[in-house]
């Protein structure tokens, strides 16, 4: 299997247009263009009946005590956890690419609709659902793609991994407003192959030299 993107080279810094958050001219941060990147693939394994795409960040602080505090940074040695940015299941194997902006072009307060989406596929809930749960202006079910918005004071540059899975089943065994953990559990017995494309992103001005 092969996976590539015209939006950035594998392992490079992700351009701000594909992120949910960006640095602003006033010295703070704000929402960005939140455009889903282009992704293309080839050489699927024989017997592939559907595709699953997951984007996750594995550098998310496990505790929020220091997150987005202007007087300190999140320590680099703090244990980190996964944050899911995109869950897309039941893509047909006849599909060979996702166009830039096809699934997301802007940040939607309270979340984009789902689970049904293009190409007969389904979207799961990304983890902004939990992040905004206590915010009355933003709370909702966040289906589909919402890109990077790491803490502006994190001492680590975050890594974002897009993983494409080729499955031996036509429909993944998850229902309703499913989560990243549920997708991972459901796909494991059916994986014929997988391939990754990654990028990095930070809003820490010290790290970007801003």
C-alpha positions as CSV (number, residue, x, y, z in Angstrom):
1,X,0.0,0.0,0.0
2,X,1.1,3.6,-0.7
3,X,-0.3,6.8,0.8
4,X,0.8,10.4,-0.1
5,X,-0.5,13.9,0.0
6,X,-0.1,17.0,-2.2
7,X,-0.8,19.1,0.9
8,X,2.6,18.5,2.6
9,X,5.4,16.0,2.3
10,X,5.5,13.1,4.8
11,X,6.9,14.2,8.1
12,X,6.9,18.0,7.3
13,X,5.3,20.8,9.2
14,X,1.6,21.0,8.4
15,X,0.6,24.3,6.8
16,X,-1.8,26.4,8.9
17,X,-4.7,26.1,6.4
18,X,-5.1,22.4,7.3
19,X,-5.2,23.2,11.1
20,X,-8.1,24.2,13.3
21,X,-5.9,26.7,15.1
22,X,-3.3,29.2,14.0
23,X,-1.2,32.0,15.4
24,X,-2.7,35.5,15.0
25,X,-1.0,38.9,14.4
26,X,-2.1,40.1,17.8
27,X,0.1,37.6,19.6
28,X,-2.5,35.1,20.4
29,X,-4.2,32.2,18.7
30,X,-7.5,31.8,16.8
31,X,-9.3,29.5,14.5
32,X,-7.7,28.6,11.1
33,X,-9.1,27.5,7.8
34,X,-9.5,23.9,8.9
35,X,-9.3,22.4,5.4
36,X,-8.9,18.7,5.2
37,X,-5.7,17.7,3.3
38,X,-5.5,15.9,0.0
39,X,-4.7,12.2,0.4
40,X,-4.2,9.6,-2.3
41,X,-3.4,5.9,-2.2
42,X,-2.6,2.9,-4.4
43,X,-1.7,-0.7,-4.3
44,X,-4.5,-1.9,-2.1
45,X,-4.2,-5.6,-0.9
46,X,-6.2,-8.2,-2.8
47,X,-9.5,-8.7,-1.2
48,X,-9.9,-5.2,0.1
49,X,-13.6,-4.4,0.6
50,X,-13.5,-1.1,2.4
51,X,-11.1,1.5,3.7
52,X,-10.8,3.3,7.0
53,X,-9.0,6.6,7.6
54,X,-7.9,7.7,11.1
55,X,-6.0,10.9,12.0
56,X,-4.7,11.1,15.5
57,X,-2.3,13.2,17.5
58,X,-0.3,11.1,20.0
59,X,1.3,14.1,21.8
60,X,-1.7,15.4,23.7
61,X,-1.1,16.2,27.4
62,X,-2.6,13.7,29.7
63,X,-3.5,16.4,32.3
64,X,-4.9,19.8,31.6
65,X,-3.4,21.7,34.5
66,X,-0.8,23.6,32.5
67,X,-2.6,23.7,29.1
68,X,-2.9,27.2,27.5
69,X,-1.5,29.0,30.5
70,X,0.6,32.1,29.5
71,X,2.9,32.0,32.4
72,X,4.3,28.5,31.9
73,X,4.8,25.6,29.4
74,X,3.4,22.1,29.4
75,X,6.3,20.0,30.5
76,X,7.8,17.8,27.8
77,X,8.0,14.8,30.2
78,X,4.3,14.8,31.0
79,X,2.7,11.5,29.8
80,X,0.8,11.9,26.5
81,X,-2.4,10.4,25.1
82,X,-4.1,10.1,21.8
83,X,-6.5,12.7,20.4
84,X,-8.6,11.7,17.4
85,X,-9.0,14.4,14.7
86,X,-10.7,12.3,11.9
87,X,-12.6,9.0,11.8
88,X,-13.8,8.0,8.4
89,X,-15.0,4.4,7.8
90,X,-16.7,2.4,4.9
91,X,-14.8,4.2,2.1
92,X,-15.2,2.1,-1.1
93,X,-12.0,0.5,-2.4
94,X,-12.7,2.0,-5.8
95,X,-11.9,5.4,-4.4
96,X,-8.3,6.4,-4.9
97,X,-8.1,9.8,-3.3
98,X,-9.7,12.5,-1.1
99,X,-9.6,16.0,-2.5
100,X,-8.4,18.9,-0.4
101,X,-11.4,20.5,1.3
102,X,-13.7,17.8,0.2
103,X,-14.8,16.9,3.8
104,X,-13.9,20.1,5.7
105,X,-13.5,23.8,4.7
106,X,-13.8,25.8,7.9
107,X,-14.4,25.2,11.6
108,X,-18.0,24.6,12.6
109,X,-19.0,25.6,16.2
110,X,-20.9,22.7,17.8
111,X,-19.6,20.4,15.1
112,X,-20.2,19.2,11.6
113,X,-23.2,16.8,11.0
114,X,-22.8,13.1,10.8
115,X,-22.3,10.2,10.7
116,X,-23.4,9.9,7.0
117,X,-21.0,11.6,4.6
118,X,-19.7,11.4,1.0
119,X,-19.0,8.3,-1.0
120,X,-21.4,6.3,1.1
121,X,-18.9,6.5,4.0
122,X,-19.5,7.3,7.7
123,X,-17.8,9.8,10.0
124,X,-17.2,9.2,13.7
125,X,-16.9,11.7,16.5
126,X,-13.5,13.4,16.8
127,X,-12.2,14.4,20.2
128,X,-13.2,18.0,20.0
129,X,-16.5,16.6,21.2
130,X,-15.0,16.1,24.6
131,X,-12.8,19.1,24.5
132,X,-15.7,21.5,24.1
133,X,-18.2,19.6,26.2
134,X,-18.2,22.1,29.0
135,X,-18.3,25.2,26.8
136,X,-21.9,26.3,26.3
137,X,-21.1,28.1,23.0
138,X,-19.1,25.2,21.5
139,X,-20.5,22.0,22.9
140,X,-21.9,19.5,20.4
141,X,-21.1,16.4,18.4
142,X,-18.0,17.0,16.3
143,X,-18.2,14.6,13.3
144,X,-15.6,14.5,10.5
145,X,-12.3,16.3,10.2
146,X,-11.1,19.0,12.5
147,X,-7.4,19.7,12.3
148,X,-4.6,20.5,14.7
149,X,-5.1,23.0,17.5
150,X,-2.4,22.1,20.1
151,X,-1.9,24.0,23.3
152,X,-0.1,27.3,22.6
153,X,2.3,26.7,25.5
154,X,3.2,23.1,24.9
155,X,6.9,22.4,25.0
156,X,6.5,19.5,22.5
157,X,5.8,19.8,18.8
158,X,2.8,17.6,18.1
159,X,2.7,14.8,15.5
160,X,-0.4,14.0,13.5
161,X,-0.7,10.6,11.8
162,X,-3.1,9.8,9.0
163,X,-3.5,6.0,8.8
164,X,-5.3,4.3,6.0
165,X,-6.5,0.8,6.6
166,X,-7.6,-1.7,4.0
167,X,-10.3,-4.0,5.4
168,X,-11.7,-7.4,4.4
169,X,-15.3,-6.3,5.3
170,X,-17.5,-3.9,3.4
171,X,-19.0,-2.2,6.6
172,X,-17.2,-1.7,9.8
173,X,-19.0,-3.0,12.9
174,X,-19.6,0.4,14.6
175,X,-22.8,2.3,14.8
176,X,-24.2,5.7,15.7
177,X,-21.8,8.3,17.1
178,X,-18.8,6.1,17.3
179,X,-15.4,7.0,18.8
180,X,-11.8,6.4,17.9
181,X,-11.4,3.7,20.5
182,X,-14.4,1.9,19.1
183,X,-13.1,2.1,15.5
184,X,-9.7,0.7,16.5
185,X,-11.3,-2.2,18.3
186,X,-13.7,-3.0,15.5
187,X,-11.1,-2.9,12.6
188,X,-8.4,-5.0,14.2
189,X,-9.6,-8.5,13.1
190,X,-10.2,-7.2,9.5
191,X,-7.0,-5.4,8.6
192,X,-5.4,-6.5,5.4
193,X,-2.9,-3.7,5.3
194,X,-2.2,-0.2,6.6
195,X,-0.1,2.8,5.6
196,X,0.6,6.2,7.2
197,X,1.3,9.8,6.3
198,X,2.3,12.3,9.0
199,X,3.0,15.9,9.8
200,X,3.9,18.1,12.7
201,X,2.4,21.3,14.1
202,X,2.9,23.7,17.0
203,X,1.4,27.0,18.2
204,X,4.3,27.6,20.7
205,X,5.9,30.8,19.5
206,X,9.2,29.9,21.1
207,X,9.3,26.8,18.9
208,X,8.3,28.4,15.7
209,X,10.5,31.5,16.3
210,X,7.6,33.9,16.1
